[in-house]
């Protein structure tokens, strides 16, 4: 391994992306088809940990030491001042396109939600992304990638081709805004059921739209993602929120959780006990986990719960398979291992107390080597009011499963009724115009309450990630993540 301050390393096989291939966003082993789970992860090599630079309201300035773009630019001879100037220039272009740029978003305590959930006053914290660029957190993911592309071209390190994304909602809108600001052509691969309002806005932003139909008898999986991969093989840059297609998409989303960590410290002396994250493709949850791992000074990792809809919950299915295998391995060496009737909370707590043990790590390594045995495309076409978490696969699944295993959390699968109730409770209790995808974490919290799993004195954090855009048609697949 090199001593570079920032590297892209495959979390599955450990292979490092060669520095001489700056536009490689996917592990080469994934293209070789060895059956493993290959997602490039940005790994920092800073001796003292990444520092937040003051309290600048722009997260891409404040948290620039977390950015691969920043360290790549410095190695290419770009000064700190010059990098910040490029961030501000692109941010101003985003503001010109969307009417707003990137600034720290609100994080607040909701007494009304705490009361509704039977928690102590001030025990529920909400990170509100509904007023962010393009109306959700998605543009954060793409801004990080755009800055990296900008740095490469500015220093003559690469010639960047057209951009491409598979999404029918907030991810597509975020990508289109950032691409328009950067003056880069973008193709958006969408399903047949894509919302007409979203398509109209994409066209206004200059995106090229390609509709991808599900073909009868075709293998399970999202046809939009299949077309995205074909475009990438033809020279397009994966400008997407799926970490399996572009590992750099995770670190832009990390700014959300880094803000939340800093904001929480200013509001409460007690850390976050639980973090509920809505999961489609998994990039948001993966970004939050990476932020807690890299926060400086260090903060404890809360118990993480990934929330999915009953219509499609491939992550929950994979987590259950991993946990069952871990418990079987542990039962071979000790007594008192929870049985199948013990419940998810008991199993999660038992395994978390043994995180790092050989039996736990061996199973996670086995899962990384045999992805298709754990993470499989959902067999039927998903449909839900929470359109943004309908991905056929959880592309960043292994990082999220590991996070739940290590933190003692477990996935929550919620009904349509729960999703609708959460959306209405969120709007009435906080006044935030959140959509059903954006409030799905609250649906998970309602599920925990129904299970009797909440303690009154807990600090629970939620992410309201998407603004309601009026009545939208259901979207089949290509949620583009949460």
C-alpha positions as CSV (number, residue, x, y, z in Angstrom):
1,X,0.0,0.0,0.0
2,X,1.1,3.5,-0.7
3,X,1.6,6.3,1.8
4,X,-0.8,8.6,-0.1
5,X,-3.1,10.6,2.3
6,X,-6.2,9.4,0.4
7,X,-6.6,6.1,-1.4
8,X,-9.5,4.2,-3.0
9,X,-9.3,0.6,-1.7
10,X,-11.8,-2.2,-2.3
11,X,-13.6,-3.1,1.0
12,X,-14.1,-6.6,-0.3
13,X,-10.7,-7.7,-1.6
14,X,-8.3,-5.0,-0.5
15,X,-7.1,-4.1,-4.0
16,X,-6.1,-0.4,-4.3
17,X,-7.3,1.5,-7.4
18,X,-4.1,2.5,-9.2
19,X,-3.2,6.2,-9.0
20,X,-2.5,6.2,-12.7
21,X,-6.2,5.4,-13.3
22,X,-7.8,8.4,-11.7
23,X,-11.2,7.7,-13.3
24,X,-11.5,4.2,-12.0
25,X,-14.5,4.2,-9.6
26,X,-15.2,0.5,-9.4
27,X,-12.8,-2.2,-8.3
28,X,-11.3,-4.1,-11.3
29,X,-12.2,-7.4,-9.6
30,X,-15.9,-6.5,-9.9
31,X,-15.5,-6.4,-13.7
32,X,-13.7,-9.7,-13.6
33,X,-16.8,-11.3,-12.2
34,X,-15.2,-13.4,-9.4
35,X,-18.5,-13.3,-7.4
36,X,-17.1,-11.2,-4.6
37,X,-18.5,-8.0,-3.1
38,X,-16.3,-5.2,-4.5
39,X,-17.0,-1.6,-3.5
40,X,-14.2,1.0,-3.5
41,X,-13.9,2.9,-0.3
42,X,-12.0,6.1,0.3
43,X,-9.3,5.4,2.9
44,X,-7.6,8.3,4.6
45,X,-4.0,8.0,5.8
46,X,-3.8,11.1,8.0
47,X,-1.8,10.7,11.2
48,X,-3.9,12.9,13.3
49,X,-7.3,12.3,11.7
50,X,-9.1,14.7,9.4
51,X,-9.8,18.1,10.8
52,X,-12.8,20.2,10.3
53,X,-11.6,23.6,9.0
54,X,-13.4,26.1,11.2
55,X,-17.1,26.5,11.1
56,X,-17.6,27.4,7.4
57,X,-21.2,26.9,6.5
58,X,-20.2,25.1,3.2
59,X,-19.6,21.5,4.2
60,X,-17.3,20.9,1.3
61,X,-15.0,23.6,2.6
62,X,-15.4,22.8,6.3
63,X,-14.8,19.1,5.8
64,X,-12.4,19.2,2.9
65,X,-9.8,17.0,4.7
66,X,-12.3,14.2,4.4
67,X,-12.4,14.6,0.6
68,X,-10.4,12.5,-1.9
69,X,-10.8,15.5,-4.3
70,X,-8.9,17.7,-1.8
71,X,-6.0,15.3,-1.3
72,X,-5.8,14.5,-5.0
73,X,-5.7,18.2,-5.8
74,X,-2.9,18.8,-3.3
75,X,-0.8,16.0,-4.7
76,X,-1.4,17.5,-8.1
77,X,0.0,20.8,-6.9
78,X,-3.2,22.6,-6.1
79,X,-2.9,24.9,-3.0
80,X,-5.4,24.8,-0.2
81,X,-6.6,28.3,-1.2
82,X,-7.0,27.3,-4.8
83,X,-9.0,24.2,-3.9
84,X,-11.3,26.2,-1.7
85,X,-11.8,28.7,-4.5
86,X,-12.8,25.9,-6.9
87,X,-15.3,24.6,-4.3
88,X,-16.8,28.1,-3.9
89,X,-17.0,28.6,-7.7
90,X,-18.8,25.3,-8.3
91,X,-21.1,26.0,-5.3
92,X,-22.0,29.4,-6.8
93,X,-22.8,27.7,-10.1
94,X,-25.1,25.2,-8.2
95,X,-26.8,28.2,-6.6
96,X,-27.4,29.8,-10.0
97,X,-29.0,26.6,-11.3
98,X,-31.0,25.6,-8.2
99,X,-31.5,28.8,-6.2
100,X,-29.4,27.5,-3.3
101,X,-25.9,26.2,-2.6
102,X,-24.5,23.8,-0.1
103,X,-24.8,25.0,3.5
104,X,-25.1,23.3,6.9
105,X,-28.7,22.0,7.2
106,X,-30.8,22.1,10.4
107,X,-30.5,19.6,13.2
108,X,-33.0,20.0,16.0
109,X,-34.7,18.3,18.9
110,X,-38.4,17.6,18.5
111,X,-40.4,17.5,21.8
112,X,-43.5,16.6,19.8
113,X,-42.0,13.5,18.3
114,X,-40.4,12.5,21.6
115,X,-43.9,12.7,23.3
116,X,-45.5,10.7,20.5
117,X,-42.9,7.9,21.0
118,X,-42.9,7.9,24.8
119,X,-39.3,9.2,25.0
120,X,-38.0,11.8,27.3
121,X,-38.4,15.5,26.1
122,X,-35.6,16.3,23.7
123,X,-34.8,12.7,23.1
124,X,-35.5,12.7,19.4
125,X,-33.2,14.6,17.0
126,X,-33.9,15.3,13.4
127,X,-31.4,16.2,10.6
128,X,-33.5,18.0,8.0
129,X,-32.3,17.8,4.4
130,X,-35.5,18.8,2.7
131,X,-34.1,22.3,2.1
132,X,-30.9,21.1,0.6
133,X,-29.8,21.4,-3.1
134,X,-32.5,19.8,-5.3
135,X,-34.6,19.1,-2.2
136,X,-32.8,16.2,-0.7
137,X,-29.4,14.9,0.5
138,X,-28.6,13.3,-2.8
139,X,-26.8,16.3,-4.3
140,X,-24.2,16.0,-1.5
141,X,-23.1,12.6,-2.9
142,X,-22.7,14.0,-6.4
143,X,-21.0,17.2,-5.4
144,X,-18.1,15.2,-3.9
145,X,-17.7,13.4,-7.2
146,X,-18.0,16.6,-9.3
147,X,-15.3,18.3,-7.2
148,X,-13.0,15.4,-7.9
149,X,-13.6,15.6,-11.6
150,X,-13.1,19.3,-11.5
151,X,-9.7,18.9,-9.8
152,X,-8.6,16.3,-12.3
153,X,-9.3,18.4,-15.3
154,X,-8.0,21.6,-13.7
155,X,-4.6,19.9,-13.2
156,X,-4.6,18.1,-16.6
157,X,-4.7,14.7,-14.9
158,X,-7.7,13.2,-16.9
159,X,-10.1,14.0,-19.6
160,X,-13.6,13.5,-18.2
161,X,-16.3,11.9,-20.4
162,X,-20.1,12.3,-20.2
163,X,-21.9,11.5,-16.9
164,X,-24.5,8.9,-16.3
165,X,-26.9,7.8,-13.5
166,X,-29.6,5.2,-12.9
167,X,-32.4,6.9,-10.9
168,X,-36.0,8.1,-11.2
169,X,-36.1,10.5,-8.2
170,X,-34.0,12.6,-5.9
171,X,-30.7,11.1,-7.0
172,X,-31.4,12.0,-10.6
173,X,-32.5,15.5,-9.7
174,X,-29.4,16.0,-7.5
175,X,-27.2,14.7,-10.3
176,X,-28.9,16.9,-12.9
177,X,-28.4,20.1,-10.8
178,X,-24.8,19.4,-10.1
179,X,-24.1,18.3,-13.7
180,X,-25.7,21.5,-15.1
181,X,-23.7,23.6,-12.7
182,X,-20.5,21.9,-13.8
183,X,-21.5,22.1,-17.4
184,X,-21.2,18.4,-18.0
185,X,-23.6,16.3,-20.2
186,X,-25.7,13.8,-18.2
187,X,-27.7,10.8,-19.2
188,X,-30.4,9.6,-16.8
189,X,-31.6,6.0,-17.1
190,X,-35.1,5.8,-15.7
191,X,-37.8,3.1,-15.4
192,X,-41.1,3.3,-17.3
193,X,-43.0,4.4,-14.2
194,X,-40.8,7.4,-13.5
195,X,-42.7,10.4,-12.2
196,X,-43.6,12.9,-15.0
197,X,-42.8,15.9,-12.8
198,X,-39.3,14.6,-12.2
199,X,-38.8,13.9,-15.9
200,X,-39.9,17.4,-16.7
201,X,-37.4,18.9,-14.3
202,X,-34.6,16.7,-15.6
203,X,-35.4,17.9,-19.1
204,X,-35.3,21.6,-17.9
205,X,-31.9,20.9,-16.5
206,X,-30.6,19.6,-19.8
207,X,-30.3,15.9,-18.9
208,X,-30.7,13.3,-21.6
209,X,-33.4,10.8,-20.5
210,X,-33.4,7.1,-21.5
211,X,-36.3,4.9,-20.4
212,X,-35.4,1.3,-19.5
213,X,-38.2,-1.3,-19.6
214,X,-38.2,-4.5,-17.6
215,X,-38.3,-7.3,-20.2
216,X,-40.4,-10.4,-19.6
217,X,-38.2,-13.4,-18.6
218,X,-35.2,-11.2,-18.0
219,X,-33.0,-12.0,-15.0
220,X,-34.0,-10.2,-11.7
221,X,-32.3,-6.8,-11.2
222,X,-32.8,-3.2,-12.2
223,X,-32.6,-2.7,-16.0
224,X,-31.6,1.0,-15.4
225,X,-28.5,-0.1,-13.5
226,X,-27.7,-2.6,-16.4
227,X,-27.9,0.3,-18.9
228,X,-25.7,2.5,-16.6
229,X,-23.0,-0.1,-16.6
230,X,-23.2,-0.4,-20.3
231,X,-22.7,3.3,-20.6
232,X,-19.7,3.3,-18.3
233,X,-18.1,0.6,-20.4
234,X,-18.5,2.9,-23.3
235,X,-16.7,5.8,-21.5
236,X,-19.3,7.5,-19.3
237,X,-18.5,8.5,-15.7
238,X,-20.8,6.8,-13.2
239,X,-22.3,10.0,-11.7
240,X,-24.4,7.9,-9.3
241,X,-25.2,7.5,-5.6
242,X,-24.6,3.7,-5.8
243,X,-21.3,3.1,-4.1
244,X,-20.8,-0.2,-6.0
245,X,-20.6,1.9,-9.2
246,X,-18.7,4.8,-7.8
247,X,-17.0,4.5,-4.5
248,X,-16.5,8.3,-4.3
249,X,-20.3,8.8,-4.0
250,X,-20.1,7.8,-0.3
251,X,-17.8,10.6,0.9
252,X,-19.9,13.4,-0.4
253,X,-22.8,12.0,1.6
254,X,-20.5,11.8,4.6
255,X,-20.7,15.5,5.0
256,X,-24.3,15.1,6.2
257,X,-23.3,12.9,9.2
258,X,-20.3,15.0,10.0
259,X,-22.5,18.0,10.3
260,X,-24.9,16.0,12.5
261,X,-22.1,14.9,14.8
262,X,-20.9,18.5,15.3
263,X,-24.5,19.8,15.7
264,X,-25.4,17.1,18.2
265,X,-22.4,17.9,20.4
266,X,-23.7,21.5,20.6
267,X,-27.2,20.4,21.6
268,X,-26.7,17.5,24.0
269,X,-23.9,16.3,26.4
270,X,-25.1,12.8,25.7
271,X,-24.2,11.0,22.5
272,X,-26.7,9.5,20.0
273,X,-27.9,6.1,21.2
274,X,-29.7,5.0,18.0
275,X,-29.5,6.2,14.4
276,X,-32.3,5.1,12.1
277,X,-31.5,5.4,8.4
278,X,-33.8,4.6,5.4
279,X,-32.0,2.3,3.0
280,X,-32.5,1.7,-0.7
281,X,-29.1,1.3,-2.4
282,X,-27.3,1.8,1.0
283,X,-25.2,4.9,0.2
284,X,-26.6,7.1,2.9
285,X,-26.2,4.5,5.6
286,X,-22.7,3.7,4.4
287,X,-21.8,7.4,4.4
288,X,-23.1,7.8,8.0
289,X,-21.1,4.8,9.2
290,X,-18.0,6.2,7.5
291,X,-18.5,9.6,9.1
292,X,-18.7,8.1,12.6
293,X,-15.6,6.0,11.9
294,X,-13.6,9.1,10.8
295,X,-15.0,11.8,13.0
296,X,-12.3,13.7,14.9
297,X,-12.3,13.9,17.8
298,X,-13.8,10.4,18.0
299,X,-17.4,9.8,18.9
300,X,-19.1,6.5,19.8
301,X,-21.0,4.7,17.1
302,X,-24.7,4.6,17.9
303,X,-26.8,1.5,17.4
304,X,-27.7,1.6,13.7
305,X,-31.0,0.5,12.3
306,X,-31.5,0.2,8.5
307,X,-35.1,0.7,7.5
308,X,-36.7,-0.9,4.4
309,X,-40.2,-1.4,3.1
310,X,-42.0,-4.8,3.0
311,X,-42.2,-4.3,-0.8
312,X,-38.4,-4.9,-1.1
313,X,-36.0,-5.6,1.7
314,X,-32.9,-7.3,0.3
315,X,-30.7,-5.9,3.0
316,X,-32.8,-7.3,5.8
317,X,-32.7,-10.7,4.1
318,X,-28.9,-10.6,3.8
319,X,-28.4,-9.4,7.4
320,X,-30.5,-12.3,8.6
321,X,-28.4,-14.8,6.7
322,X,-25.2,-13.3,8.0
323,X,-26.4,-13.2,11.6
324,X,-27.7,-16.8,11.4
325,X,-24.3,-17.9,10.2
326,X,-22.4,-15.9,12.9
327,X,-24.5,-17.4,15.6
328,X,-23.9,-20.9,14.3
329,X,-20.1,-20.3,14.3
330,X,-20.3,-18.9,17.9
331,X,-22.4,-21.9,19.0
332,X,-19.5,-24.2,18.1
333,X,-17.3,-22.5,20.8
334,X,-19.6,-21.4,23.6
335,X,-23.0,-21.9,25.2
336,X,-25.8,-19.5,25.7
337,X,-26.0,-18.5,22.0
338,X,-29.5,-17.0,21.3
339,X,-31.8,-19.4,19.4
340,X,-34.1,-18.6,16.5
341,X,-36.9,-17.5,18.8
342,X,-34.8,-15.1,20.8
343,X,-35.6,-12.1,18.5
344,X,-33.4,-9.7,16.5
345,X,-32.5,-7.4,19.5
346,X,-31.1,-10.3,21.5
347,X,-29.1,-11.7,18.6
348,X,-27.8,-8.3,17.6
349,X,-26.7,-7.5,21.2
350,X,-25.0,-10.9,21.6
351,X,-23.0,-10.5,18.4
352,X,-22.1,-6.9,19.0
353,X,-20.5,-7.9,22.3
354,X,-18.3,-10.2,20.3
355,X,-17.5,-7.8,17.4
356,X,-14.0,-8.4,16.2
357,X,-14.0,-12.1,17.2
358,X,-12.7,-14.5,14.7
359,X,-16.1,-16.1,14.1
360,X,-17.7,-12.7,13.4
361,X,-14.9,-11.6,11.1
362,X,-14.7,-14.9,9.3
363,X,-18.4,-14.8,8.4
364,X,-18.2,-11.2,7.1
365,X,-15.1,-12.1,5.0
366,X,-17.1,-15.1,3.6
367,X,-20.0,-12.8,2.8
368,X,-17.6,-10.5,0.9
369,X,-16.2,-13.3,-1.1
370,X,-19.6,-14.8,-2.1
371,X,-21.9,-11.8,-2.6
372,X,-24.6,-13.5,-4.6
373,X,-25.2,-16.0,-1.8
374,X,-26.2,-13.1,0.5
375,X,-27.3,-10.1,-1.6
376,X,-29.7,-11.0,-4.4
377,X,-32.0,-8.8,-6.5
378,X,-35.5,-8.7,-5.2
379,X,-37.5,-11.2,-7.2
380,X,-40.6,-9.1,-7.9
381,X,-41.2,-5.5,-9.0
382,X,-41.3,-3.4,-5.8
383,X,-44.0,-0.8,-5.3
384,X,-44.3,1.6,-2.4
385,X,-45.2,5.1,-1.3
386,X,-41.5,5.3,-0.3
387,X,-40.3,5.4,-3.9
388,X,-36.7,6.2,-3.0
389,X,-36.0,3.0,-1.2
390,X,-37.2,0.6,-3.9
391,X,-33.8,-0.5,-5.2
392,X,-33.8,-4.1,-6.3
393,X,-30.5,-4.6,-4.5
394,X,-28.8,-2.8,-1.6
395,X,-25.6,-2.1,-3.5
396,X,-23.6,-1.0,-0.4
397,X,-25.0,-3.8,1.6
398,X,-21.9,-5.2,3.3
399,X,-20.8,-2.0,4.9
400,X,-24.3,-1.5,6.3
401,X,-24.5,-5.1,7.6
402,X,-21.1,-4.7,9.2
403,X,-22.2,-1.4,10.8
404,X,-25.3,-3.0,12.3
405,X,-23.3,-6.0,13.5
406,X,-20.7,-3.9,15.2
407,X,-23.2,-1.5,16.7
408,X,-25.8,-3.9,17.9
409,X,-28.5,-2.6,15.6
410,X,-30.7,-4.6,13.3
411,X,-32.8,-3.9,10.2
412,X,-36.4,-2.9,10.4
413,X,-39.0,-3.8,7.7
414,X,-42.0,-1.5,7.7
415,X,-45.5,-1.7,6.2
416,X,-47.1,0.9,3.9
417,X,-49.4,1.8,6.7
418,X,-46.4,2.6,8.9
419,X,-44.8,4.6,6.2
420,X,-47.9,6.7,5.7
421,X,-48.4,7.2,9.5
422,X,-44.7,8.3,9.8
423,X,-45.0,10.8,7.0
424,X,-48.1,12.4,8.6
425,X,-46.6,12.4,12.1
426,X,-43.4,13.9,10.8
427,X,-45.2,16.8,9.0
428,X,-47.6,17.5,11.9
429,X,-45.0,17.3,14.7
430,X,-42.2,19.2,13.0
431,X,-43.7,21.2,10.1
432,X,-41.1,19.8,7.8
433,X,-42.6,19.0,4.3
434,X,-40.9,15.6,4.1
435,X,-41.9,12.8,1.8
436,X,-42.6,9.2,2.6
437,X,-39.0,8.1,1.7
438,X,-37.5,10.9,3.7
439,X,-39.5,10.0,6.8
440,X,-39.0,6.2,6.5
441,X,-36.5,6.3,9.4
442,X,-39.4,7.6,11.6
443,X,-41.5,4.6,10.4
444,X,-38.7,2.4,11.7
445,X,-38.8,4.2,15.0
446,X,-42.5,3.6,15.2
447,X,-41.8,-0.1,14.6
448,X,-39.3,-0.1,17.5
449,X,-41.9,1.5,19.7
450,X,-44.4,-1.2,18.7
451,X,-41.8,-3.9,19.6
452,X,-41.2,-2.3,23.0
453,X,-37.5,-1.9,22.1
454,X,-37.1,1.8,23.1
455,X,-35.9,2.9,26.5
456,X,-37.4,6.3,27.7
457,X,-34.0,8.0,28.2
458,X,-32.5,7.2,24.8
459,X,-31.2,9.8,22.3
460,X,-32.5,8.8,18.9
461,X,-31.5,10.5,15.6
462,X,-33.5,10.6,12.4
463,X,-32.8,11.8,8.9
464,X,-35.5,13.6,7.0
465,X,-34.0,13.3,3.6
466,X,-36.4,14.4,0.9
467,X,-38.9,17.2,0.3
468,X,-42.5,16.3,-0.8
469,X,-43.0,17.3,-4.4
470,X,-46.8,16.8,-4.6
471,X,-48.5,13.6,-5.7
472,X,-46.2,11.3,-7.5
473,X,-46.7,8.1,-9.3
474,X,-45.2,4.9,-7.7
475,X,-41.7,4.2,-9.1
476,X,-40.6,0.7,-9.9
477,X,-37.0,0.2,-8.9
478,X,-34.2,2.7,-9.6
479,X,-34.8,4.5,-6.4
480,X,-31.2,5.5,-6.6
481,X,-30.9,4.9,-2.9
482,X,-32.7,6.5,0.1
